[in-house]
Each structure stands twice: as structure tokens, then as C-alpha cells.
Amino acid sequence: MDLERDIFKTGSAQAIAESLKRSSTHSKRRKGTPFQSAMSMLNFYINRAGRNLPKARRATLQQAKRKLREAFGREP
């Protein structure tokens, strides 16, 4: 799946969720559903950063997960 450059470094959880949704629905290079691909990329980034991720940034990314679920009409 192709992502926007430096999308996880933006400040807004809403912007991250919208970008992931847009990328996953338009990409032809993904496995699974668009929701699975978008959530997988977000989880991968969070897990890869590990303990080096500041608490404020982790909170923003966790909020982006909730926004992503809402964007795809999933249970919040």
C-alpha cells in the first residue's frame, strides 16, 4: 500500500486517519480489505517505534485508530 510521505509525523489524528483511508481505498497493492490494510499500517508504525515514541505522540496515534474506525463505519 502506498502512503503519503511523513503522514505519521503530522499533528492531527484526523489527518492521519483520512490519509490512511484514502491511501488504502485507492491502492491496488494491498492484501485484505482497505480497513485491514490501513489499521495494519498504523499498528506497524506504533509497534516499530516502540518505547522511543513519546507519550503525546502515542496518544495521537491511538486517537487516529479511533478516527479510522469511525471513518470506515466500524464500532468505535
All heavy atoms as a GROMACS GRO file, in nm:
protein
  610
    1MET      N    1   0.084  -0.117   0.000
    1MET     CA    2   0.000   0.000   0.000
    1MET      C    3   0.089   0.124   0.000
    1MET      O    4   0.187   0.130   0.073
    1MET     CB    5  -0.087  -0.004   0.127
    1MET     CG    6  -0.186   0.106   0.132
    1MET     SD    7  -0.303   0.086   0.267
    1MET     CE    8  -0.215   0.166   0.396
    2ASP      N    9   0.055   0.219  -0.081
    2ASP     CA   10   0.132   0.343  -0.090
    2ASP      C   11   0.077   0.447   0.006
    2ASP      O   12  -0.043   0.473   0.008
    2ASP     CB   13   0.126   0.397  -0.233
    2ASP     CG   14   0.185   0.301  -0.334
    2ASP    OD1   15   0.288   0.241  -0.302
    2ASP    OD2   16   0.128   0.287  -0.443
    3LEU      N   17   0.165   0.506   0.087
    3LEU     CA   18   0.126   0.606   0.185
    3LEU      C   19   0.180   0.742   0.147
    3LEU      O   20   0.280   0.752   0.076
    3LEU     CB   21   0.180   0.570   0.323
    3LEU     CG   22   0.134   0.439   0.385
    3LEU    CD1   23   0.206   0.416   0.516
    3LEU    CD2   24  -0.015   0.442   0.406
    4GLU      N   25   0.116   0.847   0.200
    4GLU     CA   26   0.170   0.981   0.183
    4GLU      C   27   0.299   0.990   0.264
    4GLU      O   28   0.312   0.929   0.370
    4GLU     CB   29   0.071   1.085   0.235
    4GLU     CG   30  -0.052   1.101   0.151
    4GLU     CD   31  -0.145   1.207   0.206
    4GLU    OE1   32  -0.099   1.302   0.273
    4GLU    OE2   33  -0.266   1.194   0.182
    5ARG      N   34   0.390   1.069   0.216
    5ARG     CA   35   0.519   1.084   0.283
    5ARG      C   36   0.500   1.155   0.418
    5ARG      O   37   0.430   1.253   0.429
    5ARG     CB   38   0.613   1.165   0.194
    5ARG     CG   39   0.751   1.172   0.247
    5ARG     CD   40   0.839   1.249   0.151
    5ARG     NE   41   0.975   1.243   0.197
    5ARG     CZ   42   1.071   1.173   0.139
    5ARG    NH1   43   1.045   1.108   0.028
    5ARG    NH2   44   1.192   1.170   0.188
    6ASP      N   45   0.565   1.103   0.522
    6ASP     CA   46   0.565   1.159   0.657
    6ASP      C   47   0.425   1.177   0.716
    6ASP      O   48   0.402   1.267   0.796
    6ASP     CB   49   0.639   1.293   0.661
    6ASP     CG   50   0.787   1.279   0.628
    6ASP    OD1   51   0.843   1.170   0.655
    6ASP    OD2   52   0.846   1.375   0.577
    7ILE      N   53   0.332   1.093   0.678
    7ILE     CA   54   0.195   1.108   0.727
    7ILE      C   55   0.187   1.086   0.878
    7ILE      O   56   0.109   1.152   0.947
    7ILE     CB   57   0.096   1.014   0.653
    7ILE    CG1   58  -0.048   1.045   0.697
    7ILE    CG2   59   0.129   0.870   0.676
    7ILE    CD1   60  -0.092   1.186   0.680
    8PHE      N   61   0.267   0.997   0.934
    8PHE     CA   62   0.259   0.970   1.077
    8PHE      C   63   0.322   1.081   1.161
    8PHE      O   64   0.308   1.081   1.282
    8PHE     CB   65   0.325   0.836   1.110
    8PHE     CG   66   0.253   0.720   1.048
    8PHE    CD1   67   0.313   0.645   0.948
    8PHE    CD2   68   0.126   0.687   1.087
    8PHE    CE1   69   0.247   0.538   0.891
    8PHE    CE2   70   0.058   0.580   1.030
    8PHE     CZ   71   0.119   0.506   0.931
    9LYS      N   72   0.389   1.175   1.098
    9LYS     CA   73   0.451   1.286   1.170
    9LYS      C   74   0.362   1.409   1.177
    9LYS      O   75   0.396   1.505   1.243
    9LYS     CB   76   0.584   1.322   1.104
    9LYS     CG   77   0.685   1.210   1.115
    9LYS     CD   78   0.814   1.244   1.049
    9LYS     CE   79   0.911   1.128   1.057
    9LYS     NZ   80   1.036   1.155   0.989
   10THR      N   81   0.246   1.406   1.109
   10THR     CA   82   0.156   1.519   1.116
   10THR      C   83   0.094   1.526   1.256
   10THR      O   84   0.089   1.428   1.327
   10THR     CB   85   0.042   1.510   1.012
   10THR    OG1   86  -0.033   1.392   1.037
   10THR    CG2   87   0.098   1.507   0.871
   11GLY      N   88   0.044   1.641   1.292
   11GLY     CA   89  -0.005   1.661   1.428
   11GLY      C   90  -0.144   1.611   1.455
   11GLY      O   91  -0.179   1.582   1.567
   12SER      N   92  -0.227   1.598   1.354
   12SER     CA   93  -0.367   1.569   1.374
   12SER      C   94  -0.401   1.422   1.354
   12SER      O   95  -0.365   1.362   1.252
   12SER     CB   96  -0.448   1.654   1.276
   12SER     OG   97  -0.580   1.612   1.269
   13ALA      N   98  -0.476   1.366   1.450
   13ALA     CA   99  -0.521   1.227   1.438
   13ALA      C  100  -0.620   1.215   1.322
   13ALA      O  101  -0.620   1.115   1.250
   13ALA     CB  102  -0.586   1.182   1.568
   14GLN      N  103  -0.701   1.318   1.302
   14GLN     CA  104  -0.800   1.318   1.194
   14GLN      C  105  -0.729   1.314   1.058
   14GLN      O  106  -0.770   1.240   0.969
   14GLN     CB  107  -0.889   1.442   1.204
   14GLN     CG  108  -1.000   1.445   1.102
   14GLN     CD  109  -1.106   1.339   1.126
   14GLN    OE1  110  -1.136   1.305   1.240
   14GLN    NE2  111  -1.161   1.285   1.019
   15ALA      N  112  -0.622   1.392   1.043
   15ALA     CA  113  -0.549   1.395   0.916
   15ALA      C  114  -0.484   1.260   0.887
   15ALA      O  115  -0.482   1.214   0.773
   15ALA     CB  116  -0.443   1.505   0.919
   16ILE      N  117  -0.432   1.195   0.990
   16ILE     CA  118  -0.370   1.064   0.974
   16ILE      C  119  -0.474   0.962   0.929
   16ILE      O  120  -0.453   0.887   0.834
   16ILE     CB  121  -0.301   1.019   1.104
   16ILE    CG1  122  -0.182   1.110   1.137
   16ILE    CG2  123  -0.254   0.874   1.094
   16ILE    CD1  124  -0.125   1.089   1.276
   17ALA      N  125  -0.589   0.962   0.996
   17ALA     CA  126  -0.696   0.867   0.963
   17ALA      C  127  -0.747   0.889   0.821
   17ALA      O  128  -0.766   0.793   0.746
   17ALA     CB  129  -0.810   0.881   1.064
   18GLU      N  130  -0.769   1.014   0.782
   18GLU     CA  131  -0.818   1.043   0.648
   18GLU      C  132  -0.718   1.000   0.541
   18GLU      O  133  -0.756   0.945   0.438
   18GLU     CB  134  -0.848   1.192   0.633
   18GLU     CG  135  -0.972   1.235   0.710
   18GLU     CD  136  -0.990   1.386   0.710
   18GLU    OE1  137  -0.906   1.459   0.653
   18GLU    OE2  138  -1.091   1.431   0.768
   19SER      N  139  -0.591   1.026   0.567
   19SER     CA  140  -0.488   0.988   0.471
   19SER      C  141  -0.478   0.836   0.456
   19SER      O  142  -0.466   0.784   0.345
   19SER     CB  143  -0.353   1.044   0.514
   19SER     OG  144  -0.253   0.999   0.426
   20LEU      N  145  -0.483   0.764   0.569
   20LEU     CA  146  -0.477   0.619   0.563
   20LEU      C  147  -0.597   0.561   0.490
   20LEU      O  148  -0.584   0.468   0.412
   20LEU     CB  149  -0.468   0.560   0.704
   20LEU     CG  150  -0.332   0.572   0.772
   20LEU    CD1  151  -0.342   0.530   0.917
   20LEU    CD2  152  -0.229   0.489   0.700
   21LYS      N  153  -0.713   0.618   0.514
   21LYS     CA  154  -0.833   0.570   0.446
   21LYS      C  155  -0.821   0.594   0.296
   21LYS      O  156  -0.848   0.506   0.215
   21LYS     CB  157  -0.958   0.638   0.499
   21LYS     CG  158  -1.083   0.585   0.430
   21LYS     CD  159  -1.210   0.643   0.485
   21LYS     CE  160  -1.327   0.581   0.408
   21LYS     NZ  161  -1.454   0.636   0.448
   22ARG      N  162  -0.779   0.714   0.259
   22ARG     CA  163  -0.763   0.749   0.117
   22ARG      C  164  -0.660   0.657   0.050
   22ARG      O  165  -0.684   0.604  -0.057
   22ARG     CB  166  -0.721   0.896   0.106
   22ARG     CG  167  -0.718   0.952  -0.031
   22ARG     CD  168  -0.692   1.103  -0.035
   22ARG     NE  169  -0.594   1.151   0.062
   22ARG     CZ  170  -0.623   1.222   0.171
   22ARG    NH1  171  -0.748   1.250   0.201
   22ARG    NH2  172  -0.529   1.262   0.254
   23SER      N  173  -0.548   0.636   0.116
   23SER     CA  174  -0.444   0.551   0.059
   23SER      C  175  -0.489   0.407   0.044
   23SER      O  176  -0.463   0.342  -0.057
   23SER     CB  177  -0.319   0.555   0.148
   23SER     OG  178  -0.263   0.683   0.149
   24SER      N  179  -0.558   0.356   0.145
   24SER     CA  180  -0.597   0.215   0.141
   24SER      C  181  -0.709   0.188   0.041
   24SER      O  182  -0.714   0.081  -0.018
   24SER     CB  183  -0.638   0.166   0.280
   24SER     OG  184  -0.756   0.230   0.322
   25THR      N  185  -0.798   0.284   0.022
   25THR     CA  186  -0.907   0.261  -0.073
   25THR      C  187  -0.861   0.278  -0.217
   25THR      O  188  -0.917   0.214  -0.307
   25THR     CB  189  -1.027   0.354  -0.046
   25THR    OG1  190  -0.982   0.488  -0.046
   25THR    CG2  191  -1.095   0.320   0.084
   26HIS      N  192  -0.759   0.359  -0.240
   26HIS     CA  193  -0.712   0.382  -0.377
   26HIS      C  194  -0.600   0.287  -0.420
   26HIS      O  195  -0.574   0.273  -0.539
   26HIS     CB  196  -0.665   0.526  -0.393
   26HIS     CG  197  -0.777   0.624  -0.393
   26HIS    ND1  198  -0.813   0.695  -0.280
   26HIS    CD2  199  -0.863   0.661  -0.490
   26HIS    CE1  200  -0.915   0.772  -0.309
   26HIS    NE2  201  -0.948   0.753  -0.435
   27SER      N  202  -0.535   0.224  -0.324
   27SER     CA  203  -0.420   0.140  -0.356
   27SER      C  204  -0.462   0.006  -0.416
   27SER      O  205  -0.557  -0.057  -0.372
   27SER     CB  206  -0.338   0.115  -0.230
   27SER     OG  207  -0.228   0.032  -0.260
   28LYS      N  208  -0.389  -0.035  -0.516
   28LYS     CA  209  -0.410  -0.167  -0.576
   28LYS      C  210  -0.312  -0.269  -0.515
   28LYS      O  211  -0.326  -0.387  -0.535
   28LYS     CB  212  -0.386  -0.160  -0.727
   28LYS     CG  213  -0.473  -0.059  -0.798
   28LYS     CD  214  -0.598  -0.123  -0.849
   28LYS     CE  215  -0.673  -0.030  -0.941
   28LYS     NZ  216  -0.776   0.047  -0.874
   29ARG      N  217  -0.212  -0.217  -0.441
   29ARG     CA  218  -0.109  -0.304  -0.384
   29ARG      C  219  -0.136  -0.327  -0.236
   29ARG      O  220  -0.063  -0.280  -0.150
   29ARG     CB  221   0.027  -0.238  -0.400
   29ARG     CG  222   0.066  -0.221  -0.543
   29ARG     CD  223   0.204  -0.164  -0.562
   29ARG     NE  224   0.244  -0.065  -0.464
   29ARG     CZ  225   0.362  -0.065  -0.403
   29ARG    NH1  226   0.452  -0.157  -0.429
   29ARG    NH2  227   0.393   0.029  -0.316
   30ARG      N  228  -0.243  -0.395  -0.205
   30ARG     CA  229  -0.273  -0.427  -0.067
   30ARG      C  230  -0.334  -0.566  -0.059
   30ARG      O  231  -0.389  -0.616  -0.155
   30ARG     CB  232  -0.367  -0.326  -0.005
   30ARG     CG  233  -0.503  -0.320  -0.066
   30ARG     CD  234  -0.595  -0.225   0.008
   30ARG     NE  235  -0.701  -0.178  -0.076
   30ARG     CZ  236  -0.804  -0.249  -0.116
   30ARG    NH1  237  -0.815  -0.375  -0.079
   30ARG    NH2  238  -0.897  -0.199  -0.194
   31LYS      N  239  -0.322  -0.624   0.058
   31LYS     CA  240  -0.387  -0.752   0.084
   31LYS      C  241  -0.500  -0.725   0.182
   31LYS      O  242  -0.490  -0.640   0.267
   31LYS     CB  243  -0.288  -0.850   0.146
   31LYS     CG  244  -0.177  -0.889   0.052
   31LYS     CD  245  -0.084  -0.988   0.118
   31LYS     CE  246   0.027  -1.026   0.024
   31LYS     NZ  247   0.121  -1.119   0.086
   32GLY      N  248  -0.605  -0.798   0.172
   32GLY     CA  249  -0.717  -0.780   0.264
   32GLY      C  250  -0.802  -0.661   0.227
   32GLY      O  251  -0.791  -0.604   0.118
   33THR      N  252  -0.886  -0.620   0.321
   33THR     CA  253  -0.977  -0.508   0.297
   33THR      C  254  -0.903  -0.377   0.318
   33THR      O  255  -0.796  -0.374   0.382
   33THR     CB  256  -1.097  -0.515   0.393
   33THR    OG1  257  -1.049  -0.496   0.527
   33THR    CG2  258  -1.170  -0.647   0.382
   34PRO      N  259  -0.958  -0.267   0.268
   34PRO     CA  260  -0.895  -0.137   0.293
   34PRO      C  261  -0.881  -0.106   0.442
   34PRO      O  262  -0.778  -0.053   0.486
   34PRO     CB  263  -0.989  -0.038   0.225
   34PRO     CG  264  -1.054  -0.115   0.117
   34PRO     CD  265  -1.069  -0.254   0.173
   35PHE      N  266  -0.983  -0.141   0.522
   35PHE     CA  267  -0.975  -0.117   0.666
   35PHE      C  268  -0.860  -0.195   0.728
   35PHE      O  269  -0.782  -0.141   0.807
   35PHE     CB  270  -1.107  -0.154   0.734
   35PHE     CG  271  -1.100  -0.144   0.884
   35PHE    CD1  272  -1.098  -0.020   0.946
   35PHE    CD2  273  -1.094  -0.257   0.964
   35PHE    CE1  274  -1.092  -0.009   1.084
   35PHE    CE2  275  -1.087  -0.247   1.101
   35PHE     CZ  276  -1.086  -0.123   1.162
   36GLN      N  277  -0.848  -0.322   0.692
   36GLN     CA  278  -0.741  -0.406   0.748
   36GLN      C  279  -0.604  -0.348   0.712
   36GLN      O  280  -0.514  -0.344   0.796
   36GLN     CB  281  -0.750  -0.548   0.696
   36GLN     CG  282  -0.862  -0.629   0.754
   36GLN     CD  283  -0.877  -0.764   0.686
   36GLN    OE1  284  -0.848  -0.778   0.567
   36GLN    NE2  285  -0.924  -0.863   0.759
   37SER      N  286  -0.588  -0.305   0.590
   37SER     CA  287  -0.459  -0.252   0.546
   37SER      C  288  -0.424  -0.123   0.619
   37SER      O  289  -0.311  -0.104   0.663
   37SER     CB  290  -0.462  -0.226   0.396
   37SER     OG  291  -0.474  -0.346   0.326
   38ALA      N  292  -0.522  -0.034   0.631
   38ALA     CA  293  -0.496   0.094   0.698
   38ALA      C  294  -0.462   0.074   0.846
   38ALA      O  295  -0.365   0.131   0.897
   38ALA     CB  296  -0.618   0.184   0.683
   39MET      N  297  -0.540  -0.010   0.914
   39MET     CA  298  -0.515  -0.035   1.055
   39MET      C  299  -0.382  -0.106   1.075
   39MET      O  300  -0.309  -0.078   1.170
   39MET     CB  301  -0.630  -0.117   1.115
   39MET     CG  302  -0.625  -0.126   1.265
   39MET     SD  303  -0.635   0.030   1.353
   39MET     CE  304  -0.808   0.067   1.337
   40SER      N  305  -0.349  -0.195   0.985
   40SER     CA  306  -0.223  -0.267   0.992
   40SER      C  307  -0.104  -0.173   0.981
   40SER      O  308  -0.006  -0.186   1.055
   40SER     CB  309  -0.217  -0.372   0.882
   40SER     OG  310  -0.093  -0.436   0.881
   41MET      N  311  -0.112  -0.078   0.891
   41MET     CA  312  -0.002   0.017   0.874
   41MET      C  313   0.014   0.104   0.998
   41MET      O  314   0.126   0.134   1.041
   41MET     CB  315  -0.024   0.105   0.751
   41MET     CG  316  -0.013   0.030   0.621
   41MET     SD  317   0.145  -0.055   0.599
   41MET     CE  318   0.249   0.082   0.560
   42LEU      N  319  -0.097   0.147   1.055
   42LEU     CA  320  -0.092   0.229   1.176
   42LEU      C  321  -0.034   0.149   1.293
   42LEU      O  322   0.054   0.198   1.365
   42LEU     CB  323  -0.232   0.280   1.209
   42LEU     CG  324  -0.246   0.379   1.323
   42LEU    CD1  325  -0.151   0.496   1.309
   42LEU    CD2  326  -0.389   0.428   1.331
   43ASN      N  327  -0.080   0.026   1.311
   43ASN     CA  328  -0.026  -0.059   1.418
   43ASN      C  329   0.122  -0.089   1.398
   43ASN      O  330   0.199  -0.091   1.493
   43ASN     CB  331  -0.104  -0.190   1.427
   43ASN     CG  332  -0.233  -0.174   1.500
   43ASN    OD1  333  -0.242  -0.100   1.596
   43ASN    ND2  334  -0.334  -0.244   1.454
   44PHE      N  335   0.161  -0.112   1.273
   44PHE     CA  336   0.301  -0.139   1.243
   44PHE      C  337   0.389  -0.021   1.285
   44PHE      O  338   0.493  -0.039   1.347
   44PHE     CB  339   0.319  -0.169   1.094
   44PHE     CG  340   0.462  -0.189   1.054
   44PHE    CD1  341   0.526  -0.308   1.082
   44PHE    CD2  342   0.533  -0.089   0.990
   44PHE    CE1  343   0.659  -0.327   1.046
   44PHE    CE2  344   0.664  -0.107   0.954
   44PHE     CZ  345   0.728  -0.226   0.982
   45TYR      N  346   0.344   0.100   1.252
   45TYR     CA  347   0.422   0.218   1.287
   45TYR      C  348   0.434   0.233   1.439
   45TYR      O  349   0.542   0.259   1.491
   45TYR     CB  350   0.358   0.344   1.227
   45TYR     CG  351   0.437   0.468   1.258
   45TYR    CD1  352   0.552   0.499   1.186
   45TYR    CD2  353   0.401   0.552   1.362
   45TYR    CE1  354   0.627   0.612   1.215
   45TYR    CE2  355   0.475   0.665   1.392
   45TYR     CZ  356   0.588   0.694   1.318
   45TYR     OH  357   0.662   0.806   1.348
   46ILE      N  358   0.323   0.214   1.510
   46ILE     CA  359   0.325   0.227   1.656
   46ILE      C  360   0.416   0.121   1.718
   46ILE      O  361   0.500   0.152   1.803
   46ILE     CB  362   0.182   0.215   1.713
   46ILE    CG1  363   0.098   0.335   1.671
   46ILE    CG2  364   0.185   0.202   1.864
   46ILE    CD1  365  -0.050   0.320   1.699
   47ASN      N  366   0.404  -0.003   1.673
   47ASN     CA  367   0.486  -0.112   1.728
   47ASN      C  368   0.633  -0.095   1.693
   47ASN      O  369   0.720  -0.127   1.774
   47ASN     CB  370   0.436  -0.247   1.680
   47ASN     CG  371   0.300  -0.282   1.736
   47ASN    OD1  372   0.259  -0.228   1.838
   47ASN    ND2  373   0.230  -0.369   1.667
   48ARG      N  374   0.661  -0.047   1.574
   48ARG     CA  375   0.800  -0.031   1.530
   48ARG      C  376   0.870   0.078   1.610
   48ARG      O  377   0.988   0.066   1.642
   48ARG     CB  378   0.802   0.003   1.380
   48ARG     CG  379   0.938   0.004   1.320
   48ARG     CD  380   0.992  -0.137   1.306
   48ARG     NE  381   1.122  -0.130   1.246
   48ARG     CZ  382   1.229  -0.191   1.294
   48ARG    NH1  383   1.220  -0.265   1.401
   48ARG    NH2  384   1.344  -0.180   1.235
   49ALA      N  385   0.798   0.184   1.644
   49ALA     CA  386   0.857   0.293   1.722
   49ALA      C  387   0.885   0.248   1.865
   49ALA      O  388   0.983   0.291   1.926
   49ALA     CB  389   0.765   0.414   1.722
   50GLY      N  390   0.799   0.162   1.917
   50GLY     CA  391   0.822   0.105   2.050
   50GLY      C  392   0.832   0.208   2.160
   50GLY      O  393   0.754   0.302   2.167
   51ARG      N  394   0.929   0.192   2.244
   51ARG     CA  395   0.946   0.281   2.359
   51ARG      C  396   1.001   0.416   2.322
   51ARG      O  397   1.001   0.508   2.404
   51ARG     CB  398   1.037   0.216   2.463
   51ARG     CG  399   0.974   0.094   2.524
   51ARG     CD  400   1.061   0.036   2.632
   51ARG     NE  401   0.994  -0.081   2.689
   51ARG     CZ  402   1.048  -0.160   2.777
   51ARG    NH1  403   1.171  -0.137   2.817
   51ARG    NH2  404   0.980  -0.262   2.824
   52ASN      N  405   1.051   0.431   2.201
   52ASN     CA  406   1.105   0.559   2.157
   52ASN      C  407   0.997   0.660   2.121
   52ASN      O  408   1.026   0.776   2.098
   52ASN     CB  409   1.197   0.540   2.036
   52ASN     CG  410   1.318   0.456   2.071
   52ASN    OD1  411   1.369   0.464   2.183
   52ASN    ND2  412   1.364   0.376   1.978
   53LEU      N  413   0.873   0.615   2.116
   53LEU     CA  414   0.761   0.702   2.081
   53LEU      C  415   0.717   0.781   2.204
   53LEU      O  416   0.681   0.721   2.306
   53LEU     CB  417   0.646   0.615   2.029
   53LEU     CG  418   0.534   0.682   1.952
   53LEU    CD1  419   0.587   0.749   1.826
   53LEU    CD2  420   0.429   0.580   1.914
   54PRO      N  421   0.720   0.915   2.197
   54PRO     CA  422   0.677   0.995   2.313
   54PRO      C  423   0.530   0.970   2.346
   54PRO      O  424   0.450   0.935   2.259
   54PRO     CB  425   0.696   1.139   2.266
   54PRO     CG  426   0.789   1.131   2.149
   54PRO     CD  427   0.769   0.997   2.087
   55LYS      N  428   0.494   0.989   2.473
   55LYS     CA  429   0.357   0.961   2.517
   55LYS      C  430   0.254   1.044   2.442
   55LYS      O  431   0.147   0.993   2.407
   55LYS     CB  432   0.344   0.987   2.667
   55LYS     CG  433   0.407   0.881   2.752
   55LYS     CD  434   0.378   0.903   2.898
   55LYS     CE  435   0.440   0.792   2.980
   55LYS     NZ  436   0.407   0.804   3.121
   56ALA      N  437   0.284   1.168   2.415
   56ALA     CA  438   0.190   1.255   2.344
   56ALA      C  439   0.167   1.204   2.202
   56ALA      O  440   0.054   1.204   2.151
   56ALA     CB  441   0.240   1.399   2.342
   57ARG      N  442   0.273   1.160   2.138
   57ARG     CA  443   0.262   1.110   2.002
   57ARG      C  444   0.185   0.978   1.999
   57ARG      O  445   0.104   0.954   1.911
   57ARG     CB  446   0.404   1.089   1.944
   57ARG     CG  447   0.406   1.067   1.800
   57ARG     CD  448   0.381   1.199   1.729
   57ARG     NE  449   0.326   1.170   1.600
   57ARG     CZ  450   0.220   1.230   1.547
   57ARG    NH1  451   0.162   1.326   1.610
   57ARG    NH2  452   0.175   1.196   1.432
   58ARG      N  453   0.212   0.893   2.096
   58ARG     CA  454   0.140   0.765   2.106
   58ARG      C  455  -0.009   0.791   2.126
   58ARG      O  456  -0.093   0.724   2.066
   58ARG     CB  457   0.195   0.681   2.221
   58ARG     CG  458   0.127   0.546   2.233
   58ARG     CD  459   0.187   0.461   2.344
   58ARG     NE  460   0.328   0.435   2.325
   58ARG     CZ  461   0.377   0.335   2.251
   58ARG    NH1  462   0.294   0.255   2.189
   58ARG    NH2  463   0.505   0.317   2.239
   59ALA      N  464  -0.043   0.889   2.208
   59ALA     CA  465  -0.184   0.922   2.233
   59ALA      C  466  -0.251   0.970   2.103
   59ALA      O  467  -0.365   0.933   2.074
   59ALA     CB  468  -0.195   1.029   2.340
   60THR      N  469  -0.179   1.051   2.026
   60THR     CA  470  -0.233   1.098   1.897
   60THR      C  471  -0.256   0.982   1.802
   60THR      O  472  -0.360   0.975   1.736
   60THR     CB  473  -0.136   1.200   1.833
   60THR    OG1  474  -0.119   1.310   1.921
   60THR    CG2  475  -0.190   1.250   1.700
   61LEU      N  476  -0.164   0.889   1.797
   61LEU     CA  477  -0.178   0.774   1.708
   61LEU      C  478  -0.289   0.679   1.755
   61LEU      O  479  -0.359   0.621   1.672
   61LEU     CB  480  -0.044   0.700   1.696
   61LEU     CG  481   0.065   0.780   1.626
   61LEU    CD1  482   0.199   0.708   1.635
   61LEU    CD2  483   0.030   0.808   1.481
   62GLN      N  484  -0.307   0.667   1.885
   62GLN     CA  485  -0.417   0.585   1.936
   62GLN      C  486  -0.551   0.650   1.901
   62GLN      O  487  -0.648   0.582   1.868
   62GLN     CB  488  -0.406   0.566   2.088
   62GLN     CG  489  -0.290   0.480   2.133
   62GLN     CD  490  -0.303   0.336   2.086
   62GLN    OE1  491  -0.411   0.284   2.060
   62GLN    NE2  492  -0.189   0.269   2.074
   63GLN      N  493  -0.554   0.783   1.907
   63GLN     CA  494  -0.675   0.855   1.868
   63GLN      C  495  -0.700   0.838   1.718
   63GLN      O  496  -0.814   0.827   1.674
   63GLN     CB  497  -0.664   1.002   1.904
   63GLN     CG  498  -0.791   1.079   1.880
   63GLN     CD  499  -0.779   1.225   1.920
   63GLN    OE1  500  -0.671   1.272   1.953
   63GLN    NE2  501  -0.890   1.295   1.917
   64ALA      N  502  -0.593   0.831   1.640
   64ALA     CA  503  -0.607   0.810   1.496
   64ALA      C  504  -0.670   0.674   1.468
   64ALA      O  505  -0.747   0.660   1.373
   64ALA     CB  506  -0.471   0.820   1.428
   65LYS      N  507  -0.642   0.575   1.553
   65LYS     CA  508  -0.706   0.444   1.539
   65LYS      C  509  -0.857   0.457   1.554
   65LYS      O  510  -0.933   0.400   1.477
   65LYS     CB  511  -0.655   0.346   1.645
   65LYS     CG  512  -0.523   0.284   1.617
   65LYS     CD  513  -0.500   0.182   1.726
   65LYS     CE  514  -0.369   0.114   1.715
   65LYS     NZ  515  -0.351   0.012   1.818
   66ARG      N  516  -0.900   0.532   1.656
   66ARG     CA  517  -1.043   0.552   1.678
   66ARG      C  518  -1.107   0.625   1.561
   66ARG      O  519  -1.215   0.588   1.515
   66ARG     CB  520  -1.067   0.628   1.809
   66ARG     CG  521  -1.038   0.544   1.932
   66ARG     CD  522  -1.081   0.611   2.059
   66ARG     NE  523  -1.001   0.728   2.094
   66ARG     CZ  524  -0.882   0.724   2.154
   66ARG    NH1  525  -0.831   0.608   2.190
   66ARG    NH2  526  -0.818   0.834   2.182
   67LYS      N  527  -1.038   0.727   1.510
   67LYS     CA  528  -1.090   0.804   1.396
   67LYS      C  529  -1.098   0.716   1.272
   67LYS      O  530  -1.190   0.728   1.192
   67LYS     CB  531  -1.001   0.925   1.368
   67LYS     CG  532  -0.995   1.025   1.479
   67LYS     CD  533  -1.118   1.109   1.482
   67LYS     CE  534  -1.105   1.218   1.587
   67LYS     NZ  535  -1.226   1.297   1.597
   68LEU      N  536  -1.002   0.627   1.255
   68LEU     CA  537  -1.001   0.537   1.141
   68LEU      C  538  -1.119   0.440   1.147
   68LEU      O  539  -1.185   0.415   1.046
   68LEU     CB  540  -0.868   0.460   1.136
   68LEU     CG  541  -0.838   0.381   1.012
   68LEU    CD1  542  -0.835   0.471   0.889
   68LEU    CD2  543  -0.705   0.309   1.026
   69ARG      N  544  -1.146   0.389   1.266
   69ARG     CA  545  -1.263   0.301   1.282
   69ARG      C  546  -1.391   0.375   1.247
   69ARG      O  547  -1.478   0.322   1.181
   69ARG     CB  548  -1.270   0.249   1.426
   69ARG     CG  549  -1.167   0.144   1.456
   69ARG     CD  550  -1.189   0.083   1.595
   69ARG     NE  551  -1.076   0.001   1.631
   69ARG     CZ  552  -0.977   0.038   1.713
   69ARG    NH1  553  -0.981   0.157   1.771
   69ARG    NH2  554  -0.877  -0.042   1.738
   70GLU      N  555  -1.402   0.500   1.292
   70GLU     CA  556  -1.520   0.581   1.260
   70GLU      C  557  -1.531   0.607   1.110
   70GLU      O  558  -1.639   0.601   1.055
   70GLU     CB  559  -1.514   0.715   1.334
   70GLU     CG  560  -1.534   0.703   1.483
   70GLU     CD  561  -1.510   0.836   1.555
   70GLU    OE1  562  -1.499   0.941   1.487
   70GLU    OE2  563  -1.503   0.834   1.680
   71ALA      N  564  -1.418   0.636   1.047
   71ALA     CA  565  -1.417   0.667   0.904
   71ALA      C  566  -1.465   0.548   0.821
   71ALA      O  567  -1.527   0.567   0.716
   71ALA     CB  568  -1.275   0.709   0.861
   72PHE      N  569  -1.437   0.428   0.868
   72PHE     CA  570  -1.480   0.309   0.794
   72PHE      C  571  -1.614   0.256   0.845
   72PHE      O  572  -1.658   0.149   0.802
   72PHE     CB  573  -1.372   0.199   0.807
   72PHE     CG  574  -1.261   0.213   0.706
   72PHE    CD1  575  -1.141   0.271   0.742
   72PHE    CD2  576  -1.278   0.170   0.575
   72PHE    CE1  577  -1.038   0.283   0.651
   72PHE    CE2  578  -1.176   0.182   0.484
   72PHE     CZ  579  -1.056   0.239   0.520
   73GLY      N  580  -1.676   0.328   0.938
   73GLY     CA  581  -1.807   0.285   0.988
   73GLY      C  582  -1.800   0.166   1.080
   73GLY      O  583  -1.896   0.090   1.093
   74ARG      N  584  -1.686   0.146   1.143
   74ARG     CA  585  -1.670   0.035   1.237
   74ARG      C  586  -1.708   0.080   1.377
   74ARG      O  587  -1.719   0.200   1.405
   74ARG     CB  588  -1.524  -0.015   1.239
   74ARG     CG  589  -1.473  -0.064   1.106
   74ARG     CD  590  -1.542  -0.194   1.069
   74ARG     NE  591  -1.503  -0.239   0.938
   74ARG     CZ  592  -1.435  -0.350   0.916
   74ARG    NH1  593  -1.397  -0.426   1.013
   74ARG    NH2  594  -1.406  -0.384   0.792
   75GLU      N  595  -1.722  -0.013   1.467
   75GLU     CA  596  -1.757   0.020   1.605
   75GLU      C  597  -1.643   0.097   1.670
   75GLU      O  598  -1.527   0.055   1.662
   75GLU     CB  599  -1.780  -0.110   1.682
   75GLU     CG  600  -1.834  -0.089   1.820
   75GLU     CD  601  -1.862  -0.220   1.888
   75GLU    OE1  602  -1.911  -0.313   1.821
   75GLU    OE2  603  -1.834  -0.230   2.009
   76PRO      N  604  -1.673   0.210   1.735
   76PRO     CA  605  -1.566   0.290   1.798
   76PRO      C  606  -1.507   0.233   1.921
   76PRO      O  607  -1.519   0.149   1.983
   76PRO     CB  608  -1.634   0.422   1.832
   76PRO     CG  609  -1.776   0.406   1.811
   76PRO     CD  610  -1.798   0.275   1.741
   0.00000   0.00000   0.00000
